[in-house]
């Protein structure tokens, strides 16, 4: 039998961070993660076995986030996370989701301005000049923040660094 309390204590915050990066809304992320834990509880009460509850939770959260985004904007047609491209196993998809959540947690730990500049560059595909103008800073400062962010992220954990490739 799974210890839901232990899973909740260990995974609630990372799952919320993971969901926030899909939804950009902390309240919605917390709702989804809470619902996923309820789903996990119902799954186990029904007597169903889980080999990897962590993978199950990350997959549930990812799918619930994508479902919510599709529901809120039915005209979005290109919502497909990288782990859904091609045929991969559920375990590999969950593993990628877990590593992506670790990456986002590491990004969230960056200093505010550094994180903002890094995300504007890598996530939003803005040029250094656009970032500098938008924030009222020099291009050299933009370069410094991005360099600092990459150095910090490289030092966090080796297994999240491959996730940065989608931001390159």
C-alpha positions in Angstrom: 0.0 0.0 0.0 1.3 3.5 -0.9 1.9 6.0 1.8 0.0 9.0 0.3 1.1 11.4 3.1 4.8 10.6 2.4 4.3 11.1 -1.4 2.4 14.3 -0.8 5.2 15.7 1.5 7.8 14.7 -1.0 6.2 15.7 -4.3 3.6 18.4 -3.7 5.9 21.4 -4.1 7.9 20.1 -7.1 4.6 19.1 -8.8 3.2 22.5 -8.2 6.3 24.2 -9.7 6.0 21.8 -12.7 2.4 22.7 -13.2 3.0 26.4 -12.9 5.3 26.4 -15.9 2.5 25.0 -18.0 -0.3 27.2 -16.6 1.4 30.4 -15.4 -1.1 30.3 -12.5 -0.2 29.1 -9.0 -3.8 28.7 -7.9 -4.7 26.6 -10.9 -1.4 24.6 -10.5 -2.2 23.8 -6.9 -5.8 22.8 -7.8 -4.5 20.4 -10.4 -1.8 18.9 -8.2 -4.4 18.4 -5.4 -6.8 16.8 -7.8 -4.0 14.4 -9.0 -3.3 13.3 -5.4 -7.0 12.7 -5.0 -6.9 10.6 -8.2 -3.9 8.7 -6.9 -5.8 8.0 -3.6 -8.8 6.8 -5.6 -6.6 4.6 -7.8 -5.0 2.9 -4.8 -8.3 2.5 -2.9 -9.6 0.7 -6.0 -6.9 -1.9 -5.3 -4.9 -1.0 -8.4 -1.1 -1.4 -8.1 1.4 1.3 -9.1 5.0 0.4 -9.8 6.2 4.0 -9.9 3.9 6.5 -8.1 6.3 9.4 -8.9 6.0 8.7 -12.6 2.3 8.3 -12.3 1.9 11.7 -10.5 4.1 13.6 -13.0 2.3 12.1 -15.9 -1.1 12.9 -14.3 -0.1 16.5 -13.7 1.3 17.1 -17.2 -1.8 15.6 -18.8 -4.2 17.6 -16.5 -2.3 20.8 -17.3 -2.5 20.2 -21.1 -6.2 19.3 -20.8 -6.8 22.6 -18.9 -4.9 24.6 -21.5 -6.8 23.0 -24.3 -10.1 23.6 -22.5 -9.3 27.3 -21.9 -8.3 27.8 -25.5 -9.8 25.3 -27.9 -8.0 27.0 -30.8 -4.6 25.9 -29.6 -3.5 23.1 -31.9 0.2 22.8 -31.2 0.2 21.7 -27.5 2.4 18.7 -27.5 5.1 18.4 -24.9 8.4 17.2 -26.0 7.9 13.9 -24.4 4.9 13.2 -26.6 6.9 13.5 -29.8 7.3 10.1 -31.4 6.7 6.9 -29.5 8.2 6.6 -26.1 7.3 4.5 -23.0 5.3 5.9 -20.2 8.3 5.4 -17.9 10.5 7.6 -20.2 7.7 10.2 -20.5 7.4 10.4 -16.7 11.2 10.5 -16.3 11.4 13.4 -18.7 8.6 15.1 -16.9 10.5 14.6 -13.6 13.7 16.1 -15.0 11.8 19.0 -16.5 10.3 19.7 -13.1 13.8 19.7 -11.6 14.9 22.2 -14.3 12.0 24.5 -13.6 12.8 24.3 -9.8 16.4 25.2 -10.5 15.3 28.1 -12.8 12.9 29.3 -10.0 15.8 29.4 -7.6 17.7 32.0 -9.7 17.7 35.6 -8.5 14.7 37.5 -9.8 16.3 39.6 -12.5 18.6 36.8 -13.6 15.6 34.5 -14.0 13.6 37.1 -15.8 16.3 37.8 -18.3 17.1 34.1 -18.8 13.4 33.2 -19.5 12.9 36.2 -21.8 15.9 35.0 -23.8 15.4 31.2 -23.8 11.7 30.7 -23.3 10.4 33.8 -25.1 13.1 33.8 -27.8 13.8 37.5 -27.4 17.0 39.0 -28.7 19.5 40.6 -26.2 18.7 44.0 -27.6 14.9 43.5 -27.1 15.5 42.4 -23.5 17.8 45.3 -22.8 15.3 47.8 -24.2 12.4 46.2 -22.4 14.1 46.2 -19.0 16.1 49.4 -19.4 19.5 47.7 -19.0 22.5 47.3 -21.2 23.0 44.4 -23.6 26.2 43.5 -21.6 24.0 43.2 -18.4 21.7 40.9 -20.3 24.7 38.8 -21.4 25.9 38.7 -17.8 22.6 37.5 -16.4 22.2 34.8 -19.0 25.8 33.6 -18.5 25.2 33.6 -14.7 22.0 31.6 -15.1 23.6 29.0 -17.3 26.6 28.6 -15.0 24.2 28.3 -12.0 22.0 25.7 -13.8 25.0 23.7 -14.9 26.2 23.5 -11.4 22.8 22.5 -9.9 22.5 19.0 -11.2 24.0 17.2 -14.1 20.8 15.3 -15.0 18.8 18.5 -15.6 21.3 20.1 -17.9 20.1 18.0 -20.9 16.7 19.7 -20.4 18.3 23.0 -21.4 18.5 21.9 -25.0 14.9 22.9 -25.6 15.8 26.4 -24.4 18.9 26.7 -26.7 
